[in-house]
Amino acid sequence: MESGGLRRAYGALFGEVDAGGFGPAPEGQLSAEQIVAHLVANDELMIQATEALLAGSTFAYYDLDDIHRPQLDALAAEQGGLRGLTALLHETSERLCGLVDRLGLAAETSVETHLREGFDLIVDEPLPWSRTLDLHARVHLPKHQAQLHLLRP
């Protein structure tokens, strides 16, 4: 498996982040800092799953989109806000893409996957890890890129 599509999705997301000028989030939605913090936390989970597959171990992947807002705020404070979070996201996304490039046939290993993208996508079943990575590149990252875009006044 190669990370080209994933790298392009991250590139588009970083373009949105770098454009800046974000206003406050509407009630009940994530702020720009929370979105980037969520992506960092999600990258860490995907890195753990990918490392487990490379080591020949099993892993379950849970994308906890709305459950951990206090942790997102804590991560944002720890990183000094959006600039620090963006730097960390560059690191985690590069690390994930590097691991994805090494996956080879392990990318087809089924991973117990639990994720929810609003009402558009709900997964609660084993999926080949390549499919989960594809959903991340084609659905998850673009969703958060669009959220960031909407935060601009």
N, C-alpha and C positions, 0 to 999 in steps of 0.2 A: 504494500500500500504506500502511496506517496501523499505528501501533505499539500500539494499545489492548491487544491480547492479551499482547504482550510486556511492556508496562508492568504489567499485572495480575500476570503471573508473577513479575516482579521484586518487586512489592509484597508478594506472599506470601512470597517468599524473605527479604526484609528483615524481615518480621514474625518469622520464625524466628530470624534472626541477632540481632535486637534483644531477643528473649526471653532470650538468653544462657544462662549456667549450664552450659556444655559441659564434659563430662569428657574424659578421654583417649580417643583412637581405639583401637578393637580392633586387634590385630596385623594389619598389611597393609592397613589402611584409612586414609583421609585424616583428619587432624585438622580441627577447625573452621577454623583459620587456613589450612591447606592447601586446603580446599574453597573458601574465599573468594578466596584467591590464584589458584587455578585459574580461577575465574569471571572475575576481573580479566584474567588472561592470555587467556582465551577471548574476552572482550569486545574486547580489543585486536585479536585476529585477525579477529573479525567486523567491527570498525570498518574495518580495512584492506580487507577484501573489499568492504564496502559503499561505501567511498570509491572503490575501483577501478571498481566498476560505475557509480557516478555520473559518473566521468571517462571512461567508455566503454572501459575496459581490462578485460582478462581477469584472473582470479585463481583460485587453488586454495586451498581451505579445509581445514585439517587440525586436528581437535580432538585434542590430544595428552593425553588424560586421565591416564594413568599414567606417562608417559615422563619428565616433567620435575619430579620431586619436589625435587631440589636447587635448581632455579630457583624453585619455589614457596616453599621455606624462605627463600631469599635475598630474595625479594620481601616475605615476611612480616617479616623482620628489618629491611629497608629502610623499611617503612611503620610500624614500631613495634608490630607485633602486630595483633590482630583489629580493634581500633578504627580504626586507620589504614587497614587493608585495606578495612574496610566503607565508610569515607569515599571511598576510591578507587573501590570498586565502584559507589557512588552516582554518581560522576562518569562512569565508563566506560559504565554502563548508560544514563544519561541521554543521553550523546553518541550511543550506538548507536541509541537510540529516535528521537532527532532526525534522524539520517541515514535511518533506515527511513521516517520520515514524508515524506522528500524523494524516495524511490526511484521512485514512479510505475511506469511500464511497465518500467523497468530491473529491477524485482523479479522479472520472469519470465525474466531472463537465466540461462542454465545456467552453473553454477559447478562445477568439478571438486571434489567433496566427499568427504572421508574422515573418518568419525567412528565411534566405537564407544561404546555405552552398555552395558557389561557384555555379557551374552549376549542382552539384549533388543532391541538395535538395532545393526545394523552396516550402514554405508553406505560404498560405495566406487565411486561413479559420479557423473556429472554430474547435478545437480538444479537446478531453478529456485531462485534464491536465496530466493524467498518460502517455498519448502518447507523449506529449511534453517532459516530464521528461525522457521518454525512448529514445527519439531522442537525447536528451542532453547527455545521458550516452553512447549510441551506435554510434552516429555520431559526435556530436559537440566536445566532449572532446577528442575522438581519433583523430579527424582531427587536433586539436591544438597540441596534443601530437606528431603527425607525423611532423607537422611544426617545433616544437622544435627540434626534432631529426635531421631534415635536416639543422638546423642552426649550427650543430657541424661540424667543419672542418675535 
